[in-house]
Amino acid sequence: MRIPKRRRREGKTDYLKRIKLLKGESPRVVFRRTNNLIIAEYVTSKEAQDKIEIGLTSKALKKYGWPDKFDGSLKSIPASYLTGFLIGKEIIKKKLEQPIVDFGMTRVLSKNKGFAFIKGLIDAGIEISCPEKDFPEEERIMGESMKEDFSKTFKEIKSNIEGGKQTEKKETHSTKKITKEKKK
């Protein structure tokens, strides 16, 4: 009996898919979904050594105006779209090579968070071929199906990302206290 490699047993790496991606020698945008966040990375590989050129999570959306009351929604379809849009804008700004998408061990189902992420990349200007029928509906991407209507906030965040305008968070009493302690 052959024992599978450790990372395969843990459900972290599909080695057959990884070898195919490495043989292609194209940079890739890695999409990972956790229980709380969306993780996006622009990765280049040289001799099977991965180098992360750009890495961000959906927490970066807070800098562009993501409201605190929607912190639990940083893994939602609108957060996936905006994270893809943000990393797409970063790739274009740094003039990096066009990537391919790497979902890893995530199941690829149409109209889910992964395809919202790809739609964000495409809308940012990255050339990725994907059938239009696999993308979630525009209402779901804009957050109209969430508990509270998120569409106005969605448009503001998207325009902030397009303009490169980061919003400043107001300092609360606790953050001022932490900042003073770090200075000591």
C-alpha positions as CSV (number, residue, x, y, z in Angstrom):
1,M,0.0,0.0,0.0
2,R,1.3,3.5,-0.9
3,I,1.0,6.2,1.6
4,P,0.1,9.6,0.2
5,K,2.2,12.6,0.9
6,R,1.5,14.6,4.0
7,R,0.1,17.7,2.4
8,R,-2.2,15.6,0.2
9,R,-3.4,13.7,3.3
10,E,-4.1,17.1,5.0
11,G,-6.1,18.2,2.0
12,K,-3.7,21.1,1.2
13,T,-2.0,20.2,-2.1
14,D,-3.1,18.5,-5.2
15,Y,0.3,17.6,-6.6
16,L,-0.9,16.6,-10.1
17,K,-2.5,20.0,-10.5
18,R,0.5,21.8,-9.0
19,I,2.9,20.1,-11.5
20,K,0.7,21.1,-14.4
21,L,0.6,24.7,-13.2
22,L,4.4,24.8,-12.7
23,K,5.1,23.3,-16.2
24,G,3.0,26.2,-17.7
25,E,5.5,28.7,-16.3
26,S,2.8,31.3,-16.0
27,P,2.4,33.4,-12.9
28,R,-0.8,32.6,-11.1
29,V,-3.3,34.3,-8.8
30,V,-4.0,32.1,-5.9
31,F,-7.5,32.2,-4.4
32,R,-8.1,30.8,-0.9
33,R,-11.2,31.0,1.2
34,T,-10.9,30.7,5.0
35,N,-13.7,30.7,7.6
36,N,-13.3,34.5,8.0
37,L,-11.5,35.9,5.0
38,I,-10.6,35.7,1.3
39,I,-6.9,35.4,0.6
40,A,-5.5,36.5,-2.8
41,E,-1.8,36.2,-3.9
42,Y,0.1,36.8,-7.1
43,V,2.7,34.0,-7.2
44,T,5.6,33.4,-9.6
45,S,7.5,30.1,-9.6
46,K,11.1,29.4,-10.5
47,E,12.4,25.9,-10.2
48,A,9.4,24.8,-8.0
49,Q,10.1,27.7,-5.6
50,D,7.1,30.0,-5.2
51,K,7.6,33.7,-4.7
52,I,4.6,35.8,-3.6
53,E,4.8,39.1,-5.5
54,I,1.5,40.6,-4.1
55,G,-0.4,39.2,-1.2
56,L,-3.6,40.5,0.4
57,T,-6.7,39.5,2.2
58,S,-10.2,40.8,2.2
59,K,-9.2,42.8,5.4
60,A,-7.5,45.2,3.0
61,L,-11.0,46.3,2.0
62,K,-11.3,48.1,5.3
63,K,-8.8,50.7,4.0
64,Y,-11.2,51.4,1.1
65,G,-14.3,52.0,3.2
66,W,-15.6,48.5,4.2
67,P,-17.9,49.2,7.2
68,D,-17.2,47.7,10.6
69,K,-20.8,46.4,10.9
70,F,-20.0,44.1,7.9
71,D,-16.8,42.6,9.4
72,G,-18.4,39.1,9.4
73,S,-19.0,39.5,5.7
74,L,-15.4,39.7,4.7
75,K,-15.8,36.2,3.1
76,S,-19.0,37.0,1.2
77,I,-19.5,37.2,-2.6
78,P,-19.1,41.1,-2.6
79,A,-15.9,40.7,-0.6
80,S,-14.6,38.1,-3.1
81,Y,-15.4,40.3,-6.0
82,L,-13.8,43.4,-4.5
83,T,-10.7,41.4,-3.4
84,G,-10.3,40.2,-6.9
85,F,-10.8,43.7,-8.2
86,L,-8.2,45.1,-5.8
87,I,-5.5,42.5,-6.6
88,G,-6.3,43.0,-10.3
89,K,-5.7,46.8,-10.0
90,E,-2.4,46.1,-8.1
91,I,-1.2,43.7,-10.8
92,I,-1.9,46.3,-13.5
93,K,-0.3,49.1,-11.5
94,K,2.9,47.1,-11.0
95,K,2.8,46.1,-14.7
96,L,3.1,42.4,-13.9
97,E,2.5,39.6,-16.4
98,Q,-1.1,38.3,-17.0
99,P,-1.7,35.4,-14.6
100,I,-3.8,32.3,-14.5
101,V,-6.2,31.5,-11.6
102,D,-5.3,28.8,-9.1
103,F,-8.1,27.6,-6.8
104,G,-6.0,24.8,-5.2
105,M,-8.1,22.2,-3.5
106,T,-11.3,24.4,-3.4
107,R,-14.2,22.8,-5.2
108,V,-15.0,24.9,-8.3
109,L,-18.7,25.4,-8.6
110,S,-20.3,28.0,-10.8
111,K,-21.8,31.2,-9.4
112,N,-19.8,31.0,-6.1
113,K,-17.2,33.2,-4.4
114,G,-14.4,31.9,-6.7
115,F,-16.2,33.1,-9.8
116,A,-17.0,36.4,-8.1
117,F,-13.3,36.7,-7.5
118,I,-12.5,36.0,-11.2
119,K,-15.2,38.6,-12.3
120,G,-13.4,41.1,-10.1
121,L,-10.1,40.3,-11.8
122,I,-11.7,40.6,-15.3
123,D,-13.3,43.9,-14.4
124,A,-10.0,45.2,-13.2
125,G,-8.5,44.6,-16.6
126,I,-6.9,41.2,-16.3
127,E,-7.4,38.9,-19.3
128,I,-8.9,35.6,-18.1
129,S,-11.1,33.5,-20.3
130,C,-14.2,32.3,-18.4
131,P,-17.8,31.7,-19.5
132,E,-20.2,34.5,-18.5
133,K,-22.8,32.0,-17.3
134,D,-20.5,30.9,-14.4
135,F,-20.5,34.3,-12.8
136,P,-22.9,35.1,-9.9
137,E,-25.8,37.5,-10.8
138,E,-25.0,41.2,-10.6
139,E,-27.4,41.7,-7.6
140,R,-25.5,39.1,-5.6
141,I,-22.1,40.6,-6.5
142,M,-23.3,44.0,-5.4
143,G,-24.6,42.6,-2.1
144,E,-28.3,43.2,-2.6
145,S,-29.0,39.7,-1.3
146,M,-27.3,40.3,2.0
147,K,-29.3,40.9,5.2
148,E,-28.9,44.6,4.7
149,D,-28.6,46.2,1.3
150,F,-24.9,46.6,0.6
151,S,-25.1,48.0,-3.0
152,K,-24.4,51.7,-2.1
153,T,-21.4,50.8,0.1
154,F,-20.2,48.4,-2.6
155,K,-20.2,51.2,-5.3
156,E,-18.3,53.5,-2.9
157,I,-15.6,50.9,-2.1
158,K,-15.2,50.0,-5.8
159,S,-14.8,53.7,-6.8
160,N,-12.3,54.1,-3.9
161,I,-10.3,51.2,-5.3
162,E,-10.4,52.6,-8.8
163,G,-9.2,56.0,-7.6
164,G,-6.6,54.5,-5.3
165,K,-8.2,56.4,-2.5
166,Q,-7.9,54.9,1.0
167,T,-10.2,56.1,3.7
168,E,-8.8,56.9,7.1
169,K,-10.3,55.1,10.1
170,K,-11.2,57.3,13.0
171,E,-9.0,56.6,16.0
172,T,-10.9,55.3,19.0
173,H,-9.8,55.6,22.6
174,S,-8.4,52.0,22.6
175,T,-6.3,52.5,19.5
176,K,-4.9,55.7,20.8
177,K,-3.9,53.9,24.0
178,I,-2.2,51.1,22.1
179,T,-0.3,53.6,19.9
180,K,1.0,55.4,23.0
181,E,2.1,52.1,24.6
182,K,4.1,51.2,21.4
183,K,5.9,54.5,21.5
184,K,7.2,53.9,25.0
